[in-house]
């Protein structure tokens, strides 16, 4: 229909008018083409198809020595399978769903929990399922298809004081609240013992935690009120305790572990030792972190006596403790501990006794270990991942007898490996900037890999990308002038090939948050590639505070977020301005969340001096006193002990210094970085007489992906950049 209308219109035009119309249509053609490029990137057209963990583990299990000796396995534990449907998201990772247990022998499927529940787990012996409903724990016994409540205290009323008054308890049993999930990366806080006789769990009491509320506007005649318990920096936190439920006796005991004013983000169990002369029961292990997160203690607990004792302690006066390294710890069969710690300046592997004495440091300075895959005790081999440079992740094997480490993988990029339980086979998930995820299946013999087959490649994605004509990134270093440099990548406009004398505007894309990394040799095709296709030079820099350059570098911004990162971004801007193809009068910075904070902080920095002309800040933190305790205090401690640091990072106090144009973006239903951050900073700008642009998204959260918001946001950014650069 449109073609017909255009043809009819041309017939009525004179030659001069027709020429103008043709030129206009030719102008429109590239517009429609690049619009498709943006949609392709936002819709994930170039995103690789990944193999699930379950797929990989299934292949590995089928090829392990265990699979060839089925008598070594428990038939009961492999009879049952858990499935879910009707997924309803809660926070960032958690969800409610209708869960079912499938009997693979009889072919039956039985719902558990009689409605939406969360975090269902099958016991090691395959006889029980534990799950959480309305923040209470339940156990479903598969032998009898019956259900028993482990806890029933959430929402219960308890007497307070001696005056007969009551209050309702608000408790999370065995699952994370918003804070633990968001800042400690955990949804489930319960674990079966290896013999399936006990269930250990963390109990969080939230009564004293303040609530944050917001309104949704689009459904109904009146706004709908929502709220979550959200402790801000320095405010009351959830109160944690460690409990153990005995399945046979149906009793719950609270462990005698001092958990005042601390976090318990991880529980695990040691191995039982089946020695006929001196058998040792499995011990419960609890990770305890103090409120300021500069002290980590690991306790072993005997559930029957409830007693605990310290087996590891790490403390620092000038650094935070990286709680995530504990996730990589491994317990050998005799319960010696393979520990990952950065206590000596680098993320290194250590061997500890079961009682907590350091026996040996396995890896040394100059390289950060990022993952411990496990220990092949039969052959005395330890497998791990490390970063020989911040951009890379390679796999290594350490011979515990010879004391020698060897690279398993050498091709530059990111290698994420999974091993079978007996370390006889492995799957390598490899990617780099030129190669989308490639899965290779290996046989492992004496610490060497022998390729068996290619399981999956993403050649079709690579072909689509090559056909798109979109530009690729290149890696570079930006000198700081202080005997070190910043890692960065850059994407150049394709049109540079046709006009090498032209100068282009430049966009600094960054996140800059502590222990983060944007500059990695991996396959990521995003908005930066589109910006480059539209004639922008795009640079992304990892400054001080980012990952895999040792502990001192990682903690460079400790207690004073924003300052050194702003200097790094301004160094990058000066570097960009020195390039012959960059117009020094047209440089911008943009970022999301912490990156939004840093974009504003850099624009307002006294060292900017009109170098950066404009900034885009999406869902920015503008005052760290308003952000949650778990994240903020890790890097800033509490406001009560670091008032100077919080004041120095308060963007509302810098509004009058803003030197350039600004686009502020936020979703009104952001439960992470609350809209209050943007609104308070916007008011500070108004009071300082500063003009700015603002884009609000109704009823959307931190990620702005509801309805048509995500595409609208990126087109809004393009309009802002076109106007101001």
N, C-alpha and C positions, 0 to 999 in steps of 0.2 A: 504494500500500500504506500509506504514512504517513497519507494523508488518511482512509482507512478506519479506521485505528486511532484517530485523533483523534476522528472522528465517534462511534465506539462508546463511547469514554471519556466524551464529553460526555453521552451518553444516560444514563449511570449517575450523573451528578453532581447534587447539589442546587443550588439557585439561587445560594447564597452561594459555594460552591466553584466553580461554573461561571463566576461573575463574576471570581474570582481567576484562573482558567485563561485566560479571554479576555484579561484585562489582561496576563498573562504572554506570551501569543502576540503581542499587539500590541507588546510590548516587544521580542520577538525579530525582528519584521519589519524594523525599521530596522537592526538588527544585521546581518542577512543582506544588506541592500541596500548598506551601507557596506563590508562585506567584499568585495563585488563591485567597489566603487570602488577599493579597494586593489589587488586583483588586476589590474584594468584598467590602472592606472597602471604597476604593476611589469611587466606583460606587454607594455607598449608600445602599448596600444590607441590612444593619442592621438599617437603618433609619426608624423611625416609620411613619406610614401614619396618617396624622393629619386631624382633622375636620376643615373646613374653618370657618372664622368668620361669613360668610353669612349663612352657615348651622346651626351654633349654634343659631344665632339670629332668624332664621326662626322658630326653635323649641321653643325658648323662647317666641316669639311673639304669636305663635299659642296657647300657654298655659297661657298667661297672662290674667288678668281680662279685659283688653282692647279688646282682641279677642272675649270675651264673650259678649261685649257691643259694637258692631260695630258702633253704632251711635256716639260714642265718637271719632271716627277716621274720617279723611278727606278721602272721597272716591276718590277724584282727585289724592291725593298724592300716592295712591296705584294702580292707573290705569296704570302708566307708569313705564317702567324699562329700564335701560341703559345696553348696551352690547358693547363689542369691539372685534375686530379681527385684524390680521396682525400686531401684536405687534412688535415695533422696539425700542430697548433699547436706552436711551439717556445717563444718568449718572448711578449712583449706583441703584437708585430706579425708576426714572422717565422713561417714554416711550411715544412714539407716537403710535397711532393706528387709525384704522377706527372705529369710534364710531357710534352707532345706538340707536335710541329711539324706544322702542317697546310699542305699544298700546295693552295692554292685553285684552281690551274689543273687539276691532275690529280685533285683530290678525295681524296688520300691523307692518312693520319695516322700519323706515326711517333713512337714513344716515344724520348726522349733520356735518357741516363744509366742505363738499365737498373735502375730502382728509384727510390725517393724522393730528390729533389734539391731545392735551394732557389735562388731568385733567378735564374731563367733570363731572359736578355735577347737580343733580336734585334739584330744589327748594323745601322747606318744603311743599308748597301748591300744588306741582306737576304741575305747569303751565309753568315753565321755565327750560331750561338747559343752564348753563354757561360753557364755555370751552375756551381753549387758542389755538390759531393758530399763528405760527410765532411770538410768544411772545406778541400778542395782544389778549385782551378779547372780546368775542362775547356772545350774548345772543340769544337763540333760543326759540321763543314763541310757545308753543305747541297748544295754542288755534287757531292760524292762520298758523302754520307751516312756520313762517317767521323768518329771522335772522337779527339782528341789531348789528353793531360794537359798543362795549363799549369804546374801545381805538383804536387809529390808529397812534400812535406816534412812534412805534418802527421802526427804519430805516428811519424816516423822517429827513429832513434837516432843521436846524434852524440857524438863523443869530447869529454870535458871535461878540460881541463888536460893534463898530461903523464904521468899515472899510469895511463893505459889505461882509466879509468872512463868509462862512458857514461850518458847520461840521455835520456829520451824527450822530444822536442819537442812542445809543445802549441800549435798555430798555427792562426789563422784567416786564410785567404787570400781576400781580396775580399769577405768578409762580416763583419758586426758580431758581436762577442761580446755577452754580456748587458749589459755596461756601456754600450757604444756604442749599442746599440739602445734601451735604456731612457732614457738621459740625453742622447743626441744625435739621437734620433728617426730613426735610419737602420738599414736592414737590409742593403742592398747597398753595398759599398765598392769597386766596380769600374766603369769607364766606357770604352766604345769611343771611339777618336779619330774625328773627323768623317769621315775617309776610310776608316774600318773596317780600317786596317792595323795598329793597335796597341790593346792593352788595358792601361789603367793600373789598378792596384789597391793597396790598403793591406794590408800584412801585419801582423798582431798576434801577438806571441809572449807566451804567458800563463804560462810556467813558474813565474814568481815570484809570481803573483797567488794570494792565499790562497783557499781554498774554503770555502763554507758548505754544511752538510749538514742534511737533515731526513728525517723518516720518514713514510711513508704507512702507514696501519694497516688499511684496510678490506679489501684483497685479500690472500688467503692467510693461512696460520697464523702467519707471522712478518712483522713490519713490513719494508717495502721502503725501502732507503736511496737517497736522491737527493742530488746535490750539483751546485753550479755554482761557477765561478770568480767571486768577488765581492770586489773591492777596497773595503774600508771607508776612511773618511776617514783620510788620512795613511799608508795602507799602500801596498804596491807595486802599480803599475798595469800594464796591458799595455804592451809595448814596440812602438812603431809604426815602420814604414818604408814608403816609397813605391817601388813597382816598376812597370816597364813591360814587357809581353810583346810582341815583334814577331812577328806571325802568319806572315810569309813566312820569316823566318830561324829561327823557333822558339827564340828566345833571350829570356831575362829579365834585365834589368839593374835594379840598385838605384840609385835616384837619390841624388845627393850633396847631400842635404838633412839638416841636423842635426835629428834628431827625438828627441833625448834628453829624457826626462821631460816629454813633451807629448802632445797629442791631435792627430790628423789626421782630423777628422770629415767633411771634404768634399773631393772631387776633381771637377774639371770641365775642359773644354777651351775654348780661345779659337777664333775662326773662322780658317780659312785665308784668305789674301788672294791671289786669283788675278790678280795684276798681271803681265802678260807682261814688263815691264821689271824688276820687283823682287817676285817672288812671295814670300810669307811663309807658312811652314808653321804649322799650329795648334800652340799651346803648351799644355802641361798646366798646370793651375792647382791648387795645393794650399793649403788653409786649415790653418794651424797655430796651436794655442792652447796657451799654457803651462799648467803644472799648476794654478796658482792662478786661472787663467782671467781674469786682468786684463791680458793681453797677447795680441793677435791679430795674426798676420803672414800675408800672402798672398804666395805665391811663384809665379813663372812658371818653368817647367822645359822645357828642350829634351831630350826623351827620348834622342835619338841620342848626345848628348854627356854626358847625365845631369846637366848643370850647371843651377843654379837661381839666381835673383836676386829680391830683395825688390821688390814693386810696391805694397805697402800695409802700413801698420803703425798699430795703434791700441793705446794703453796708458793705464792709469789707476791712480792710487794709492788712490782712495777708492770706485771702482765696479768691478763686474764687467763683462766684455764680453759682449754678447748675441750669441752665435755664430749664432743663427737668422737674423739679418738678412742674413747672407751668402747665404742661399738665394734672396734677392730680387735679387741683383746680375744685371745684364745686360751683355753685350758687344755693342757695335755692330759693323757690318761692317768698320770700320777698327780694331776692337779697343779703342776708347775704352770706358771702363767707366762704367756707371750704377750708382752705389754707394748702398746704404742703410746709414746709420750714425747713432748717437746721440751722437757725439763732442762735439757742441756743445749737448747738453742735451735735444734732442728727436730722435725717430727721423725723420731727414730724408734727402732724395735729393740726391746730389751727382753731378757729372760729372767724371770723371778721364780723363787721357790714358792711352794704352796703357802708358806707362812709369811711371805712378803719380803724376803731378802733378795736384793738385786744380785744376780749371778753373773750376768754378762750383758754388755751392750753389743748388739748384733750389727746395726748399721751406724755409720758415722756422720760427721758434719758435711755440709755442702749439698745435701740432697734431702728433700722431704719425702718420707714414705706416706702414701695416701691411702693405702688399703692393705690389710693382711688377708690373703686368700685362705690360708690354713697351713697345717703342718702334716706332712706325710711322715708319721713317726716310724713306720716300718723301714723307710729308706733314709731317715734323718734329713729330710728336705723341707725347707720353709719357703712357701710361695707368697710373693707380695707385689704390690704395684707402687711405683715411685715416680717422681718428677725430676729427671736429670736436667731439665730446664723447665721453667714455669709453664711453657707452652705444651709440654708433652706429658704423657702418662704411659710408661712402659712396664712390662711384666718382668719380674726377676725371680730367680731361685737361689736360695742360700743353702749351701751344704753345711749342716750343723757339725759334722765331724771334721771337715777340712777347714771350716771357717772362711769359705770363699763364696762370693756372690757372682752370679752370671746372668746376663740378659737373656730372657726367654724370647722377647720380641725386640726387633730392631727398627722396623719401619716407622718413620716419624709420623706421629699422630697420637691418637687416644686409643689405648688397648684396655678394654674391660673384659676380664676373663672370669669364667665360672668353671669349677673343677668338680668332678664326681667325688663322692664321699671317700673313695679309696685312692683318689689322685691318679687313677689310671687313664682318665680321659679329661679333656678340657674343650671348652668353646671360647673362642676369642671374638669379641665384638669390636671391630676396628673401624675407625673413621679418621679422616683428616679433612683439611679445607677443600681438597679436590675429590675426595672419595666419600660418598654417603655410606652408611653403616653396612659392613660386610661381615658375615658370620662364618667362621671356619672351624671345623671339627678336627680335633687332634687326638692322637694317642700320646700318652705321656710315659716315657721310660727313662728312669734314672735322671730325671731333671731335664730331659730333652723332649722337644715336640716333634712328632711325625704327623704330617698332614694326612687326614683320611678323606675329607670331602669338604666342599663348599656347601654350607647349609642354606645360606640365603644371601643374595646381593640386592643392591638397589640400582642396578644399571638403568632401569627404566626411568628412575628419578634423575639420574645423571644425564640421560639423554634429553629429558625435558628441560633440564637446566641449560645444557649446551645449546639447545634450540632457542632458548628464550632471548639470547643476546644480552642478558643482564651481566654487569661486570663482576669480576672476582676480587676478593680482598688480597692484599699483600702485607707481610709482616715487616715491622721496622722497630727501631729503638729511638727514643727521644732522650737526649743527654740532659742531665740535671745540672751539669757544671760542677758536680761534687763527687767525681770519680765513680759515678754509677749512672744508670739509665733506666728509663721507663719502657716497658713493653707495650707495643701498640700495633694495631692494624689499620690499613688505609684502603679505601675503595675510590677509584678515580672514575670520572665520567667517561663514557665511551667516546664522546665527541672530541676528546683531547687528541685522538689520533689524526683527526682531520684539520685541527687548528691548534698547533702546539704553542702559539703565542697568546692564546686567550687566557684570561684570568677568571677563576671560578670562586663562587662563595664556598665557605667551608663550615661543616657541622661537626661539632665535637659531641659524639655519643658516648655516654659513660654511665656507670653505676656507682663505682668508687667505694662501696660498703666494705667494712672490715671482713677479711678472709674470703672475699668474693673474687671471681675471675671472669672477665669478659674476653680477654685475649688468650685464646687457646687454639691449637692447631686441630680444629674440629669442623664438621660440616654444619653450618648454621647460615641459612639464607633468610634475611629479614628486611626490615624497613630501610636499613642502611643501604642495601643494594638498590632499592627503588630510588632512594634519594640521589644516589650517584647517577642512576639512569636519567634523572631529571636535571643533571648539570651541577650537582654539588660534589665537592670533595668531602668525604666522610672519614673521620679519624676517631678511633676508640682507644683509649689509653687506660691501662691498669697502673694506678699510682701507688704511693705508699699505703700500707695497710692491707693490700691484696695478698693473695695466697701463693704458697709454694716458693717463697724466697727466704725462708727461715723465720724464726719467731720474732726477732727484733723488727724486721720489716713488717711483719703481720701486725705488730702492736704499735706501729709508728704513730697512729692516731689515738692511742689509748688515753682516756681521760679528757680528750680535747678534739672531739669529732668535728671534721669539716675544714680545719685550718690548713693542715699540710696537704690535704687532697685538693683544696682550691689552688694552692701554689703549683701543684702538679698539672692541673688543668690549664692554668695560665702559662706554664712552661710549654705545654702542648700547643696552646694558641699562638705563642711567639714562634714556635717551630713552624707551625702552619703558615704564619704570616711571612716567614722567610722563604717559603717555596716559590719558585718562579711562576707557577701556575695558579697560585692562590691570591685572591684579592684581599689584602690585609684590612680593608675597610668593611669586609662582609664575612665576619666570623660569628657563629652562634654556638650555643651549648644546649643540650637537652638531656633529660633523664626522668626516670620513673621511680617513685618511692624514695629510697635513699638517694638514688640518682637525681630525683626532683629536688630534694634538699640540697644536694651538692651543686646543682645547676644554679639555684638561687644564691647559695653561699658564694659561688664563684663570681656571679654577676655583681654581688654586693661587696666583694673583697676590695680593700683599699688599693691592692696592686693591679686592679683591672685597668684603670686609666683609659677607658674607652676602647680597649682591645677587643673585648667581646661585646657585640652590638645588641644581641638579644638572647633570650633563653626561653625554653619550653620546660615547664615543671609539672609533671603529672603525679597526682596523689602524693605531694611532698610532705615530709616531716618539717615543721617550721619551728617547733619548740620541743626539745626532747623530754621536758617535764610532762608532756601530754602523751608520750608514747609508752608502750608497755614496759613493765619492770624487767621481765626476763631478758629481753634484747638490750634495752638501754643500759641497764646496770652492769651487764657483762662488759661493756666497753667504756662506761662512764662512772661506774659505781653509783651510789645513791646521791640525789641532790643534797642530802643532809651533810655529806662529806666532800662534795665536789661542786659547791655552788659556783665557783669561778668558771669551771668547765662548762656547766649548763648555761650560764649567762653568755659566755663567749660563743656558744653555738645557737643562741636564740635569734632566729632570723627576724622576729618582730622588732628587735632592737636595732636591726641593720636596715630597716625599710628606707630610712632617709638617705642611705648611702647607695641605693640602687642606681646603677649607671647603665641604662639601656632599656630596651623593650622587653616585656614579659608576657607570656601566655600561661595563666594558671588554670589547671584542669583538675577536677575532682568528681567522684561519684558520691551522691548523697547518702548511699547506704554502705559506705566503706566501713567494715567492722575492724579493719586492721589499722590503717592510718586514717583517723577520723576526719571528717570534713571540717571539724573545728580548727584543724591546723591551717587549712587554706583560708577559712573565713577570718581567723584572727590576723593572719598575715595580710589579707586583703584590706582589713580595717586599718592596719598599721600603715599600709601604702596610702590609703585615702587620707589619713591624718597627716602624713608627710607630704601630701600634695603630689603624689606620684601617680601618673596614668598607667593603666595596664589593661590587658585583655583577659577575659575569664570565660571558661567553658564548664558548665555544670551538667552532669548526667543524672537524671532522675532515677531513683530506685535501682541504682547499680553499685557494685562493690569495687574492690581494689583493682580488679582486672578489666573492668569496662567492656565486657564481652556480651552483655545482654542486648537482645533485639538488634538494632542496626548501629549500636554505639561504637563498636570497634572501628568499623570503616569510617564512620563520621569523624571520629577522633583524628584519624590519620589524614583525612582530607582537610580537617580544620588546621592541623599542624602545617600542612603544605601551604594553605592560604596565608597563614601567619608568616612563614618563612619567605614566601614570595613577596609579601607586602614590606617586610622589614629588612630583607637582604637584597 
